[in-house]
Amino acid sequence: MKRVLLAFTIVLGSSAAYAGECKISVTRTACAGKEAESYKKCNGAKNCDDTKKSDSVDACGKEALKACDNVGDRQKVTKSKVITATFDGQPVQGGKDFCAGSRPDFNKCN
């Protein structure tokens, strides 16, 4: 009986610590002539995915929104981004693009 209780406790404890898989998909549009520098974060590709553990679908959405930031010198190389996310294989917020086109940090290419 003690073994059954111990096993049950271990199962409950491990499920409470479970973190889901948050996959953030990024597609960049580079400023003219800045493709190599803009795509550097994706190992030279225009598109890439970043997978990490996340506690919830909401936390995954917040990570996707944070990934939209295009601040400082990045405005000189990346014109815009399209970012979508999935949590445990399911689209976050219906597969929406987390980077609004009206963001003040896009379409600069200074």
C-alpha positions as a Markdown table, in Angstrom:
| # | Residue | x | y | z |
|---|---|---|---|---|
| 1 | Met | 0.0 | 0.0 | 0.0 |
| 2 | Lys | 2.9 | 2.4 | 0.8 |
| 3 | Arg | 4.3 | 1.8 | -2.7 |
| 4 | Val | 1.0 | 2.6 | -4.3 |
| 5 | Leu | 0.7 | 5.9 | -2.3 |
| 6 | Leu | 4.3 | 6.7 | -3.1 |
| 7 | Ala | 3.8 | 6.1 | -6.9 |
| 8 | Phe | 0.6 | 8.2 | -6.8 |
| 9 | Thr | 2.4 | 11.1 | -5.1 |
| 10 | Ile | 5.2 | 11.0 | -7.6 |
| 11 | Val | 2.7 | 11.1 | -10.5 |
| 12 | Leu | 0.8 | 14.0 | -9.0 |
| 13 | Gly | 4.0 | 15.9 | -8.3 |
| 14 | Ser | 5.4 | 15.4 | -11.8 |
| 15 | Ser | 2.2 | 16.5 | -13.5 |
| 16 | Ala | 2.1 | 19.7 | -11.4 |
| 17 | Ala | 5.6 | 20.6 | -12.7 |
| 18 | Tyr | 4.7 | 19.9 | -16.3 |
| 19 | Ala | 5.5 | 22.7 | -18.8 |
| 20 | Gly | 4.1 | 22.6 | -22.3 |
| 21 | Glu | 6.0 | 23.1 | -25.5 |
| 22 | Cys | 5.8 | 26.7 | -26.9 |
| 23 | Lys | 6.9 | 27.0 | -30.5 |
| 24 | Ile | 7.3 | 30.5 | -31.7 |
| 25 | Ser | 7.6 | 30.8 | -35.5 |
| 26 | Val | 9.3 | 33.9 | -36.9 |
| 27 | Thr | 9.3 | 35.3 | -40.4 |
| 28 | Arg | 11.4 | 38.5 | -40.9 |
| 29 | Thr | 11.2 | 41.1 | -43.7 |
| 30 | Ala | 14.6 | 42.7 | -44.0 |
| 31 | Cys | 15.4 | 46.3 | -44.9 |
| 32 | Ala | 16.9 | 46.6 | -48.4 |
| 33 | Gly | 20.4 | 45.2 | -48.5 |
| 34 | Lys | 20.3 | 44.1 | -44.8 |
| 35 | Glu | 19.1 | 40.5 | -45.4 |
| 36 | Ala | 22.2 | 38.8 | -44.0 |
| 37 | Glu | 22.1 | 40.8 | -40.7 |
| 38 | Ser | 18.3 | 40.6 | -40.3 |
| 39 | Tyr | 18.2 | 36.9 | -40.9 |
| 40 | Lys | 21.3 | 36.2 | -38.6 |
| 41 | Lys | 19.0 | 35.3 | -35.7 |
| 42 | Cys | 17.6 | 32.5 | -37.8 |
| 43 | Asn | 21.0 | 31.2 | -38.9 |
| 44 | Gly | 20.7 | 33.1 | -42.3 |
| 45 | Ala | 17.1 | 32.0 | -43.0 |
| 46 | Lys | 14.1 | 34.3 | -43.4 |
| 47 | Asn | 12.0 | 31.9 | -41.2 |
| 48 | Cys | 12.8 | 29.9 | -38.1 |
| 49 | Asp | 11.2 | 28.4 | -35.0 |
| 50 | Asp | 12.2 | 28.8 | -31.4 |
| 51 | Thr | 10.9 | 26.1 | -29.1 |
| 52 | Lys | 10.9 | 26.5 | -25.3 |
| 53 | Lys | 9.0 | 25.2 | -22.3 |
| 54 | Ser | 6.1 | 27.3 | -21.1 |
| 55 | Asp | 3.7 | 27.0 | -18.2 |
| 56 | Ser | 0.5 | 27.8 | -20.1 |
| 57 | Val | -0.9 | 28.9 | -23.4 |
| 58 | Asp | -1.2 | 32.4 | -22.1 |
| 59 | Ala | 2.5 | 32.5 | -21.1 |
| 60 | Cys | 3.3 | 31.2 | -24.6 |
| 61 | Gly | 1.3 | 34.1 | -26.1 |
| 62 | Lys | 3.2 | 36.5 | -24.0 |
| 63 | Glu | 6.6 | 35.1 | -25.2 |
| 64 | Ala | 5.4 | 35.4 | -28.8 |
| 65 | Leu | 4.4 | 39.1 | -28.3 |
| 66 | Lys | 7.8 | 39.7 | -26.6 |
| 67 | Ala | 9.5 | 38.2 | -29.6 |
| 68 | Cys | 7.9 | 41.0 | -31.8 |
| 69 | Asp | 10.1 | 43.7 | -30.3 |
| 70 | Asn | 12.3 | 45.4 | -32.9 |
| 71 | Val | 14.2 | 48.0 | -31.0 |
| 72 | Gly | 17.4 | 49.9 | -31.2 |
| 73 | Asp | 19.7 | 49.1 | -34.1 |
| 74 | Arg | 17.4 | 46.2 | -35.2 |
| 75 | Gln | 15.1 | 48.9 | -36.8 |
| 76 | Lys | 17.9 | 49.6 | -39.3 |
| 77 | Val | 18.0 | 45.9 | -40.5 |
| 78 | Thr | 14.5 | 44.4 | -39.9 |
| 79 | Lys | 11.5 | 46.1 | -41.5 |
| 80 | Ser | 8.9 | 43.8 | -39.9 |
| 81 | Lys | 8.1 | 40.4 | -38.5 |
| 82 | Val | 5.3 | 37.9 | -38.6 |
| 83 | Ile | 5.2 | 35.8 | -35.4 |
| 84 | Thr | 2.8 | 33.0 | -34.6 |
| 85 | Ala | 2.9 | 30.5 | -31.8 |
| 86 | Thr | 1.7 | 27.0 | -30.9 |
| 87 | Phe | 1.4 | 25.5 | -27.4 |
| 88 | Asp | 1.6 | 21.7 | -27.4 |
| 89 | Gly | 0.9 | 21.7 | -31.1 |
| 90 | Gln | -2.2 | 23.9 | -30.9 |
| 91 | Pro | -2.3 | 27.4 | -32.4 |
| 92 | Val | -2.2 | 30.1 | -29.8 |
| 93 | Gln | -5.1 | 32.6 | -30.2 |
| 94 | Gly | -6.2 | 31.0 | -33.4 |
| 95 | Gly | -2.8 | 31.3 | -35.1 |
| 96 | Lys | -2.9 | 35.1 | -35.1 |
| 97 | Asp | 0.2 | 37.2 | -36.0 |
| 98 | Phe | 1.4 | 38.7 | -32.8 |
| 99 | Cys | 3.1 | 41.5 | -34.5 |
| 100 | Ala | 0.6 | 44.2 | -35.4 |
| 101 | Gly | 1.5 | 46.1 | -38.6 |
| 102 | Ser | 0.9 | 49.4 | -36.9 |
| 103 | Arg | 3.7 | 48.9 | -34.3 |
| 104 | Pro | 5.9 | 52.0 | -34.0 |
| 105 | Asp | 9.1 | 49.8 | -34.1 |
| 106 | Phe | 8.3 | 48.4 | -37.6 |
| 107 | Asn | 8.7 | 49.9 | -41.1 |
| 108 | Lys | 11.5 | 52.2 | -40.1 |
| 109 | Cys | 14.6 | 51.0 | -42.1 |
| 110 | Asn | 16.5 | 54.1 | -40.9 |
